[in-house]
Amino acid sequence: MFPTRQLLYRHPSAIVNQVVSIMLQGHPFDASLAASTSINPWNAENVSKVIRSVPIFFFQPPRSIGRQNNSLRHRTPLRQRNLRLESQKRQRGSLLLGPSAHRDPSRIDLGLSKSMEFFYWVESHFGFAHNETTVKEMAIVIAKANKVRNLWDFLKDMSRRQSGYMITTTTITCLIKVLGEEGLVNEALHAFYRMKQFHCKPDVYAYNTIIYALCRVGFFKKAKFLLEQMELPGFRCPPDKYTYTILIGSYCKHGLQTGCRKAIRRRLWEANHLFRVMLFKGFVPDIVTYNCLIDGCCKTYRIARALELFDDMKKKGCAPNRVTYNSFIRYYSVVNEIDKAVEMLRKMREMNHGIPSTSSYTPIIHALCEAGRVVEARDFLGELFDGGSIPREYTYKLVCNALHSRNIDLLDGEMHRKIEDGIVSRYRHVMKFKPILYSDNSNSILLA
């Protein structure tokens, strides 16, 4: 039994942290714990903070991308998950891949049970009246626990209460987003079609959310069907520019991931067709739309179309950014037109369209090393370092090996030391969140 000392209530974060610690220790939420509080500290904000903390402490495994500070880290393409098949594999002790690979089912069940216990505890012992915000946060926790049946039971229970505004379109839209991120896209589509059961009408944001979830797992036919439904004359939710941008970006990205030339051509044709439809309907493409198309054209060696889009966006007053220039830099580096890649790099800085980063310099340095222009590669490595960025270990070793093979040593000792210290610091920072396996006999500069 948890000791009946008073819960802290003077600062909101103190009461939230103490309740989360109670959950982690597995203590029950009962009348004795409620009696230990001198005043009622619960409002919608504090209750939401407690519920929102549950997935962080109970659901995310140590190897999760969500525990890493780098939000731009590459993610494996999502696939539609089969919860029943995952449960059978877990019972047999088979290998699990995907989002549930390193999750602990017992810890997830503990977090879900404690959050539900807390949800009803503040209502029964403190007279707290749950509103749309707290119900939405609780439903999101259930969705992140992948308990679909419990989710619908909870929503039905909340919808039966006298205040019928508990379940809103925003609540269902957030659930669609969470289910899509968890790889449960069929369940997300089911939630979209069950909006009417809770007297909710989908808006354009709900349509965009479910279309994005469908495109992430490659369900383009279902996404296109929803778009055609939105394009019907007089439909209450006509598509906006974000609807077309989601589909254009997904066609370009997913088509390149297939590796099939026919599929790539088909997806890129669909993306360009939607772009023209978007212009015909009077929508003004933004920088994200142009970047998706330009990147898809560059990666499929359609440089003429990419340059046409590049000129078009500048005529329409849409200034290109670093992502736009990086697409051209990668293309010109791959086809060994290094001078044009360098020209794009200089133009980005001269036009003040972005600050070149490691992703801008790396393709040029690799192409220069492959072409035997080692001294120029060294100059660009120094320029990258002078700009405040640390090169990747592979890039740094590539330049050093190229210089060594030609008996050239133009990197001074101070630069050597600072670059190596920066790479080691980066590795140690990442290893706090996800272990990196490397062989002892490798040439890695990572120190023990």
Solvent accessible surface area in square Angstrom, and as a share of the most:
residue,aa,sasa,rsa
1,M,165,0.74
2,F,13,0.05
3,P,74,0.47
4,T,90,0.52
5,R,133,0.49
6,Q,110,0.49
7,L,2,0.01
8,L,108,0.54
9,Y,71,0.27
10,R,229,0.84
11,H,113,0.51
12,P,58,0.37
13,S,51,0.33
14,A,26,0.20
15,I,1,0.00
16,V,12,0.07
17,N,97,0.50
18,Q,21,0.09
19,V,1,0.00
20,V,9,0.05
21,S,38,0.25
22,I,0,0.00
23,M,0,0.00
24,L,69,0.34
25,Q,111,0.49
26,G,35,0.34
27,H,39,0.18
28,P,50,0.31
29,F,13,0.05
30,D,39,0.20
31,A,63,0.49
32,S,42,0.27
33,L,5,0.02
34,A,14,0.11
35,A,86,0.66
36,S,11,0.07
37,T,18,0.10
38,S,63,0.41
39,I,97,0.49
40,N,81,0.41
41,P,16,0.10
42,W,16,0.06
43,N,77,0.39
44,A,32,0.25
45,E,105,0.47
46,N,10,0.05
47,V,0,0.00
48,S,3,0.02
49,K,69,0.29
50,V,0,0.00
51,I,0,0.00
52,R,118,0.43
53,S,19,0.12
54,V,1,0.01
55,P,9,0.06
56,I,89,0.45
57,F,88,0.37
58,F,5,0.02
59,F,8,0.03
60,Q,61,0.27
61,P,20,0.13
62,P,100,0.63
63,R,94,0.34
64,S,24,0.15
65,I,43,0.22
66,G,51,0.49
67,R,85,0.31
68,Q,22,0.10
69,N,112,0.57
70,N,85,0.44
71,S,84,0.54
72,L,162,0.81
73,R,79,0.29
74,H,142,0.63
75,R,111,0.40
76,T,113,0.65
77,P,63,0.40
78,L,29,0.14
79,R,195,0.71
80,Q,54,0.24
81,R,18,0.07
82,N,85,0.43
83,L,51,0.26
84,R,184,0.67
85,L,80,0.40
86,E,20,0.09
87,S,46,0.29
88,Q,80,0.35
89,K,63,0.27
90,R,92,0.33
91,Q,152,0.68
92,R,155,0.57
93,G,66,0.63
94,S,49,0.31
95,L,143,0.71
96,L,24,0.12
97,L,136,0.68
98,G,50,0.48
99,P,55,0.34
100,S,5,0.03
101,A,33,0.26
102,H,102,0.46
103,R,26,0.10
104,D,73,0.38
105,P,53,0.34
106,S,76,0.49
107,R,100,0.37
108,I,15,0.08
109,D,68,0.35
110,L,60,0.30
111,G,0,0.00
112,L,15,0.07
113,S,60,0.39
114,K,18,0.08
115,S,0,0.00
116,M,48,0.21
117,E,60,0.27
118,F,0,0.00
119,F,0,0.00
120,Y,79,0.30
121,W,6,0.02
122,V,0,0.00
123,E,46,0.21
124,S,83,0.54
125,H,83,0.37
126,F,32,0.14
127,G,65,0.62
128,F,25,0.10
129,A,83,0.64
130,H,5,0.02
131,N,46,0.24
132,E,56,0.25
133,T,57,0.33
134,T,0,0.00
135,V,0,0.00
136,K,41,0.17
137,E,18,0.08
138,M,0,0.00
139,A,0,0.00
140,I,26,0.13
141,V,2,0.01
142,I,1,0.01
143,A,1,0.01
144,K,64,0.27
145,A,4,0.03
146,N,22,0.11
147,K,67,0.28
148,V,29,0.17
149,R,198,0.72
150,N,71,0.36
151,L,1,0.00
152,W,19,0.07
153,D,81,0.42
154,F,7,0.03
155,L,0,0.00
156,K,65,0.28
157,D,53,0.27
158,M,0,0.00
159,S,44,0.28
160,R,178,0.65
161,R,66,0.24
162,Q,192,0.85
163,S,38,0.24
164,G,56,0.54
165,Y,131,0.50
166,M,8,0.04
167,I,8,0.04
168,T,34,0.20
169,T,29,0.17
170,T,72,0.42
171,T,0,0.00
172,I,0,0.00
173,T,4,0.02
174,C,32,0.19
175,L,0,0.00
176,I,0,0.00
177,K,103,0.44
178,V,12,0.07
179,L,1,0.01
180,G,3,0.02
181,E,83,0.37
182,E,30,0.14
183,G,0,0.00
184,L,0,0.00
185,V,0,0.00
186,N,64,0.33
187,E,40,0.18
188,A,0,0.00
189,L,24,0.12
190,H,90,0.40
191,A,1,0.01
192,F,10,0.04
193,Y,118,0.45
194,R,44,0.16
195,M,2,0.01
196,K,167,0.71
197,Q,87,0.39
198,F,12,0.05
199,H,174,0.78
200,C,8,0.05
201,K,144,0.61
202,P,22,0.14
203,D,60,0.31
204,V,49,0.28
205,Y,126,0.48
206,A,0,0.00
207,Y,8,0.03
208,N,12,0.06
209,T,14,0.08
210,I,0,0.00
211,I,0,0.00
212,Y,105,0.40
213,A,3,0.03
214,L,0,0.00
215,C,2,0.01
216,R,78,0.28
217,V,19,0.11
218,G,20,0.19
219,F,59,0.25
220,F,8,0.03
221,K,181,0.77
222,K,87,0.37
223,A,0,0.00
224,K,51,0.21
225,F,118,0.49
226,L,1,0.01
227,L,1,0.01
228,E,90,0.40
229,Q,57,0.25
230,M,1,0.00
231,E,58,0.26
232,L,103,0.51
233,P,130,0.82
234,G,85,0.82
235,F,50,0.21
236,R,141,0.51
237,C,7,0.04
238,P,84,0.53
239,P,10,0.07
240,D,38,0.19
241,K,59,0.25
242,Y,117,0.45
243,T,0,0.00
244,Y,0,0.00
245,T,14,0.08
246,I,36,0.18
247,L,0,0.00
248,I,0,0.00
249,G,14,0.14
250,S,14,0.09
251,Y,6,0.02
252,C,8,0.05
253,K,134,0.57
254,H,44,0.20
255,G,1,0.01
256,L,49,0.24
257,Q,82,0.37
258,T,60,0.35
259,G,62,0.60
260,C,66,0.40
261,R,193,0.71
262,K,151,0.64
263,A,26,0.20
264,I,31,0.16
265,R,130,0.47
266,R,130,0.47
267,R,61,0.22
268,L,8,0.04
269,W,139,0.49
270,E,15,0.07
271,A,0,0.00
272,N,16,0.08
273,H,75,0.34
274,L,3,0.02
275,F,5,0.02
276,R,132,0.48
277,V,34,0.19
278,M,0,0.00
279,L,65,0.32
280,F,181,0.76
281,K,89,0.38
282,G,60,0.57
283,F,58,0.24
284,V,103,0.59
285,P,5,0.03
286,D,34,0.18
287,I,42,0.21
288,V,80,0.46
289,T,0,0.00
290,Y,1,0.00
291,N,16,0.08
292,C,34,0.21
293,L,0,0.00
294,I,0,0.00
295,D,30,0.15
296,G,1,0.01
297,C,0,0.00
298,C,4,0.02
299,K,105,0.44
300,T,20,0.12
301,Y,135,0.51
302,R,86,0.31
303,I,38,0.19
304,A,76,0.59
305,R,44,0.16
306,A,0,0.00
307,L,63,0.31
308,E,100,0.45
309,L,3,0.01
310,F,5,0.02
311,D,68,0.35
312,D,39,0.20
313,M,0,0.00
314,K,85,0.36
315,K,170,0.72
316,K,96,0.41
317,G,68,0.65
318,C,24,0.14
319,A,66,0.51
320,P,4,0.03
321,N,52,0.26
322,R,97,0.36
323,V,81,0.47
324,T,0,0.00
325,Y,1,0.00
326,N,11,0.06
327,S,2,0.01
328,F,0,0.00
329,I,0,0.00
330,R,85,0.31
331,Y,26,0.10
332,Y,15,0.06
333,S,13,0.08
334,V,101,0.58
335,V,51,0.30
336,N,100,0.51
337,E,69,0.31
338,I,6,0.03
339,D,97,0.50
340,K,100,0.42
341,A,0,0.00
342,V,30,0.17
343,E,101,0.45
344,M,14,0.06
345,L,1,0.01
346,R,86,0.32
347,K,65,0.27
348,M,0,0.00
349,R,112,0.41
350,E,137,0.61
351,M,110,0.49
352,N,134,0.69
353,H,34,0.15
354,G,26,0.25
355,I,134,0.68
356,P,10,0.07
357,S,25,0.16
358,T,25,0.14
359,S,40,0.26
360,S,0,0.00
361,Y,3,0.01
362,T,7,0.04
363,P,26,0.16
364,I,0,0.00
365,I,0,0.00
366,H,43,0.19
367,A,7,0.06
368,L,1,0.00
369,C,19,0.11
370,E,150,0.67
371,A,50,0.39
372,G,23,0.22
373,R,80,0.29
374,V,8,0.04
375,V,72,0.42
376,E,68,0.30
377,A,0,0.00
378,R,52,0.19
379,D,70,0.36
380,F,14,0.06
381,L,0,0.00
382,G,6,0.06
383,E,44,0.20
384,L,3,0.02
385,F,40,0.17
386,D,114,0.59
387,G,59,0.57
388,G,69,0.67
389,S,27,0.17
390,I,47,0.24
391,P,0,0.00
392,R,116,0.42
393,E,21,0.09
394,Y,147,0.56
395,T,1,0.01
396,Y,6,0.02
397,K,57,0.24
398,L,47,0.24
399,V,0,0.00
400,C,31,0.19
401,N,96,0.49
402,A,17,0.13
403,L,5,0.03
404,H,146,0.65
405,S,86,0.55
406,R,132,0.48
407,N,142,0.73
408,I,50,0.25
409,D,113,0.59
410,L,82,0.41
411,L,9,0.04
412,D,80,0.41
413,G,55,0.53
414,E,86,0.38
415,M,23,0.10
416,H,50,0.22
417,R,125,0.46
418,K,88,0.37
419,I,0,0.00
420,E,65,0.29
421,D,75,0.39
422,G,18,0.17
423,I,0,0.00
424,V,13,0.07
425,S,68,0.44
426,R,91,0.33
427,Y,52,0.20
428,R,117,0.43
429,H,81,0.36
430,V,49,0.28
431,M,78,0.35
432,K,157,0.67
433,F,53,0.22
434,K,44,0.19
435,P,77,0.49
436,I,56,0.29
437,L,171,0.85
438,Y,94,0.36
439,S,62,0.40
440,D,143,0.74
441,N,136,0.70
442,S,48,0.31
443,N,125,0.64
444,S,37,0.24
445,I,35,0.18
446,L,17,0.09
447,L,117,0.58
448,A,133,1.03
